[in-house]
Amino acid sequence: MADFRTHLGVAAAGGAVIAHGGWQAGLWSAVESLPVLALVTFGGILPDIDADSSRAIRLIFNLLAVPAVVAGALLLQGHLATGSLLLACGTLYVGVRYLAGALFARFTVHRGLWHSLLAAALCGLGCAALSHRLFAQPDHLAWAHGVALGLGFVIHLLLDELFSVDLTGARLKRSFGTALKPFDWRAPGNSLAMLLAAANLLPWLPPWGPLLGLVAQGAALWR
């Protein structure tokens, strides 16, 4: 499979192309292109949340802790005093950074369910729902954020599959087919649970019309 630097570099390059192309096509402004770039890049390393490497897990959960604290502050600011709010945000950061990271490392297997298109769809839908409901982004921009994260995720899976092909020896490595898969064939129960989690996001998503328009504009731009 591709190493961490390769995933990060390729996803960042892809994110730059997507963000700049969308800006030039009028899909979003120059300022709005920055979160798109960041989300594609983050999506490019997100599947390694189940990696055996402590470095990858540490970086990913550090990055996840920041929006978790922002979301917590937005939700609690009207209900808590300043001191209590700071304490709650600090607890939230520690919980996501250390506790959630440790639990995820303990109960996941590398190249398992998180290396699948189902996981990419779940992350993309979750990002769109958060962007729309929590950060009050316009419908088209919320979908752009979700699609950006999902595309970065898929870039990671594609790289892993490409690195599973040994071109010098004209053979497929044993890891071939373990990354770019619809779901985890070895754990149908977990895959069903993830599918149900994605279905539960449907009421929180923006209307589907802007997504279809975004896809149509992107396809036209590609041509």
C-alpha positions in Angstrom: 0.0 0.0 0.0 1.0 3.6 -0.3 2.8 5.2 2.6 1.4 8.1 4.7 3.4 10.8 2.8 2.2 9.6 -0.5 -1.4 9.6 0.6 -1.1 13.1 2.0 0.8 14.5 -1.0 -1.5 13.1 -3.7 -4.7 14.1 -1.8 -3.3 17.6 -1.3 -2.5 17.8 -5.0 -5.9 16.5 -6.0 -7.6 18.9 -3.5 -5.7 21.8 -5.0 -6.9 20.9 -8.5 -10.5 20.4 -7.4 -10.6 23.6 -5.2 -9.1 25.8 -8.0 -11.2 24.2 -10.7 -14.4 24.8 -8.8 -13.4 28.4 -8.1 -12.6 29.1 -11.7 -15.9 27.5 -12.7 -17.8 29.7 -10.3 -18.9 26.8 -8.0 -17.4 28.6 -4.9 -15.4 31.7 -4.1 -11.6 31.9 -3.6 -12.1 31.9 0.2 -14.6 29.0 0.0 -12.1 26.9 -2.0 -9.8 26.7 1.1 -12.1 24.3 3.1 -12.6 22.2 0.0 -8.8 21.8 -0.4 -8.5 21.0 3.3 -11.3 18.4 3.2 -10.0 16.6 0.2 -6.5 16.5 1.9 -8.0 15.3 5.1 -10.1 12.7 3.3 -6.9 11.4 1.7 -5.5 10.3 5.1 -8.8 9.5 6.9 -8.9 5.8 6.0 -5.7 5.4 7.9 -7.7 6.0 11.1 -7.5 2.2 11.5 -3.8 2.0 10.7 -1.3 0.2 12.9 0.9 3.2 12.7 0.6 5.4 15.9 1.7 8.4 13.9 -1.2 8.2 11.5 -3.8 7.7 14.3 -2.3 10.5 16.4 -2.4 13.0 13.5 -5.9 12.1 12.4 -7.4 12.4 15.9 -5.5 15.6 16.5 -7.2 17.0 13.4 -10.6 15.5 14.4 -10.4 17.1 17.9 -10.3 20.6 16.5 -13.7 20.6 14.7 -15.1 18.6 17.7 -14.2 21.4 20.0 -15.6 24.1 17.6 -18.8 22.1 17.3 -19.0 21.7 21.1 -18.4 25.4 21.7 -21.2 26.4 19.2 -23.7 24.0 20.8 -22.9 24.8 24.4 -22.1 28.5 24.3 -25.7 29.5 25.1 -26.0 27.1 28.0 -22.8 27.4 30.0 -20.8 30.1 31.6 -17.4 31.0 30.2 -15.4 28.9 32.7 -17.7 25.8 32.3 -17.6 26.2 28.5 -13.8 26.2 28.5 -13.7 23.1 30.8 -16.2 21.3 28.5 -14.3 22.1 25.4 -11.0 20.9 27.0 -12.7 17.7 28.1 -14.0 17.2 24.6 -10.6 17.7 23.1 -9.0 15.2 25.4 -11.8 12.7 24.9 -11.6 12.9 21.1 -7.8 13.1 20.9 -6.9 10.4 23.4 -9.9 8.3 24.4 -11.6 8.0 21.0 -8.2 7.4 19.3 -7.3 4.6 21.8 -10.8 2.9 21.4 -10.7 3.1 17.6 -7.2 1.6 17.5 -8.3 -1.2 19.9 -11.5 -2.2 18.0 -10.6 -1.8 14.4 -8.6 -3.8 11.9 -6.4 -2.2 9.3 -7.9 -2.5 5.8 -11.2 -3.6 7.3 -14.5 -1.8 7.1 -12.9 1.7 7.0 -11.2 0.8 3.8 -14.4 0.7 1.8 -16.7 2.8 -0.4 -19.4 2.5 2.3 -17.1 4.2 4.8 -16.3 6.9 2.2 -20.1 7.5 1.7 -20.7 7.7 5.4 -17.9 10.2 6.0 -19.1 12.3 3.0 -22.7 12.4 4.2 -21.6 13.1 7.8 -19.5 16.0 6.6 -22.3 17.4 4.5 -24.8 17.1 7.4 -22.4 18.9 9.8 -21.6 21.6 7.4 -25.3 22.3 6.7 -26.8 21.9 10.2 -24.0 22.9 12.5 -22.1 25.5 10.5 -25.1 26.8 8.6 -23.5 26.6 5.2 -25.6 27.0 2.0 -26.9 23.8 0.5 -24.6 23.7 -2.4 -21.5 24.4 -0.3 -22.5 21.8 2.3 -22.7 19.2 -0.4 -19.4 20.4 -1.8 -17.8 19.8 1.6 -19.2 16.3 1.8 -18.2 15.5 -1.7 -14.7 16.9 -1.1 -14.1 14.7 1.9 -15.6 11.6 0.1 -13.3 12.2 -2.9 -10.2 12.5 -0.7 -11.3 9.2 0.9 -11.6 7.5 -2.5 -8.3 8.8 -3.6 -6.7 7.0 -0.6 -8.5 3.8 -1.5 -7.4 4.0 -5.2 -3.8 4.6 -4.2 -3.8 1.6 -1.9 -5.1 -0.6 -4.8 -2.6 0.8 -7.3 0.2 0.0 -4.9 -1.1 -3.5 -4.6 -0.1 -4.1 -8.2 3.5 -5.1 -8.7 4.2 -3.9 -12.2 7.8 -5.0 -12.2 6.9 -8.6 -11.4 3.6 -8.4 -13.4 1.6 -9.8 -10.4 -1.0 -8.8 -7.9 0.1 -8.6 -4.2 -1.9 -10.3 -1.5 -3.3 -6.9 -0.4 -5.1 -6.4 -3.8 -8.8 -6.0 -3.4 -8.7 -5.1 0.3 -9.0 -1.3 0.0 -11.3 -0.4 -2.9 -14.3 -2.6 -1.9 -18.0 -1.8 -1.5 -18.0 -2.9 2.1 -16.2 -5.4 4.3 -17.2 -8.9 3.1 -15.6 -10.4 6.2 -17.8 -8.5 8.6 -21.3 -8.2 7.2 -22.8 -7.2 10.6 -20.5 -4.2 10.9 -21.1 -3.2 7.3 -24.9 -3.3 8.0 -24.4 -1.2 11.1 -22.5 1.4 9.1 -25.1 1.4 6.4 -27.8 2.0 9.0 -25.7 4.9 10.4 -25.5 6.4 6.9 -29.3 6.0 6.5 -29.9 7.8 9.9 -28.1 10.9 8.5 -30.7 11.3 5.7 -33.0 13.7 7.7 -30.0 15.9 8.5 -28.7 16.3 5.0 -29.3 19.4 2.7 -31.8 19.0 -0.1 -30.6 16.7 -2.9 -31.2 19.1 -5.8 -28.0 21.2 -5.2 -26.0 17.9 -5.1 -27.3 16.9 -8.4 -26.5 20.3 -9.8 -23.0 20.2 -8.4 -22.4 16.8 -10.0 -23.7 18.0 -13.3 -21.5 21.1 -13.2 -18.5 19.1 -12.2 -19.1 16.6 -15.0 -19.4 19.5 -17.5 -16.2 21.0 -16.2 -14.4 17.6 -16.5 -15.5 17.3 -20.2 
